[in-house]
Amino acid sequence: MLIVKQLKAGFVLSDALMGLILISAGLILYTQAQTSMETQLKQRQERVQYLRHQVETQIKLHEQVKK
């Protein structure tokens, strides 16, 4: 009976540790994905602003040439 209780306690402990490991791995993966997406979004927003500035400059030059 004592061996069964020890095995059960050991199983519960190992199960809890595996749960913590899985939760930790999930949190790390989520954080990395979130950081990566935020970085990509920032880069793309900067690129859009740069291209918008170029287009607006070209439009202004084109309008000046028409006059």
Secondary structure, 3 states (H helix, E strand, C coil): CHHHHHHHHHHHHHHHHHHHHHHHHHHHHHHHHHHHHHHHHHHHHHHHHHHHHHHHHHHHHHHHHHC
